[in-house]
Amino acid sequence: MSKEMVKDTKDKIADFKRFSFVLLSLSAFLYIGSIVPFDGKETADQLVLLSTSYVSIAIALFFYRKISLWKKQLKEES
């Protein structure tokens, strides 16, 4: 693996870590919004918030999986 590819992979790892942190923060915010009671909130709204929260957690887990594969690849190449 060339130095340029190693640098590119390390940059991707850093970006994906940031993306996954933002997605986890978003999912926590949406989950809190789904459990806090207020007037006018319907069951459909609550389901949308919960499902969006779960989807963002799933995407964050996918990103973490990619990060671990790239780290393993970098370790094997060095």
Secondary structure, DSSP 8 states (H G I E B T S, - for coil): --HHHHHHHHHHHHHHHHHHHHHHHHHHHHHHHHHS--TT--HHHHHHHHHHHHHHHHHHHHHHHHHHHHHHHHHHH-
